[in-house]
């Protein structure tokens, strides 16, 4: 039997894994989540993803699928007014709403915060 090769580098530097090379604190854009995909932080750092309140549910679902997100902020006049999640879309379709003709504003959760967020 072959002996297992030592993969540790001298003085504990450069373990080889990008997520292990990151110091405690802000993750690098290449850091992966525990599930093998990019972390939520790295996706947000890549660019803000949002959807208009007048966009159709099908567009929101497509945007979530292509960006790998499960929810999106909903904006109206450049202000965040709520969020839409994949689960909200499923509930709306189960209630009989057509995702091709129903605007996001009819299935979203309204922002419960008192301060308005401007983008």
C-alpha positions in Angstrom: 0.0 0.0 0.0 1.2 3.5 -0.8 1.6 6.0 2.0 -0.6 9.0 1.9 1.3 12.0 0.5 1.5 15.0 2.8 -0.5 17.8 1.2 0.3 20.5 3.8 2.6 23.2 2.8 5.4 24.5 5.0 4.4 26.8 7.9 0.7 26.2 7.2 0.7 28.7 4.3 -1.4 28.2 1.1 -3.5 25.1 1.8 -4.7 25.1 -1.8 -8.4 25.7 -1.3 -9.6 29.3 -2.0 -12.1 29.1 0.9 -9.4 28.1 3.3 -7.0 30.8 2.2 -9.4 33.6 3.2 -8.7 35.3 6.5 -11.6 35.7 8.9 -13.8 38.5 7.9 -15.0 39.4 4.4 -15.2 36.4 2.0 -13.4 36.6 -1.3 -15.5 36.5 -4.5 -14.4 33.0 -5.2 -15.4 31.6 -1.8 -17.9 28.7 -2.0 -20.8 28.0 0.3 -21.1 24.8 2.3 -23.3 23.5 -0.6 -20.6 23.8 -3.2 -21.9 26.9 -5.1 -20.8 30.5 -4.8 -21.7 32.0 -1.4 -24.6 34.4 -1.1 -22.0 37.2 -0.3 -20.1 36.6 -3.5 -23.3 36.6 -5.6 -24.3 40.0 -4.1 -20.9 41.4 -4.6 -21.1 40.5 -8.3 -24.0 42.9 -8.8 -27.3 43.8 -7.3 -30.2 41.7 -8.7 -33.7 43.2 -8.4 -37.1 43.0 -10.2 -39.7 45.7 -10.9 -43.0 45.5 -9.2 -44.7 45.5 -12.7 -42.6 42.6 -14.1 -44.4 39.3 -14.6 -44.0 36.4 -12.2 -42.4 34.3 -15.0 -39.7 37.0 -15.4 -39.0 36.9 -11.7 -38.7 33.1 -11.8 -36.4 33.2 -14.8 -34.2 35.8 -13.1 -34.0 33.7 -9.9 -33.1 30.6 -11.9 -30.4 32.2 -14.0 -28.8 34.0 -11.0 -29.1 31.1 -8.6 -31.1 33.2 -6.1 -34.3 32.2 -4.2 -35.6 35.7 -3.6 -35.3 39.2 -5.2 -35.9 42.7 -3.9 -38.9 44.3 -5.6 -38.4 47.9 -6.7 -40.7 50.7 -7.7 -39.4 54.2 -8.5 -35.9 53.0 -7.5 -37.1 52.2 -3.9 -37.3 48.7 -2.5 -40.9 48.0 -1.6 -40.7 44.3 -0.8 -39.4 40.9 -1.8 -40.5 38.1 -4.0 -39.3 34.5 -3.4 -39.6 31.3 -5.3 -42.0 30.1 -2.7 -44.2 33.2 -3.2 -44.4 32.4 -6.9 -45.3 28.8 -6.2 -48.1 29.9 -3.9 -49.4 32.4 -6.4 -49.5 29.8 -9.2 -51.2 27.3 -6.8 -53.8 30.0 -6.1 -54.6 30.2 -9.8 -52.5 33.2 -10.9 -51.0 33.0 -14.4 -47.2 33.6 -14.1 -47.1 35.1 -17.6 -49.7 37.7 -16.9 -49.5 38.4 -13.2 -47.3 41.3 -12.0 -44.9 40.6 -9.2 -46.6 43.2 -7.0 -49.6 40.8 -6.5 -47.5 38.0 -5.1 -44.6 39.8 -3.3 -44.2 40.4 0.4 -44.4 44.1 1.2 -41.4 45.7 3.0 -42.3 45.8 6.7 -39.5 48.2 7.6 -40.2 51.8 8.4 -37.3 53.3 6.4 -37.5 53.2 2.6 -34.5 51.9 0.9 -33.4 53.7 -2.3 -31.2 52.1 -5.0 
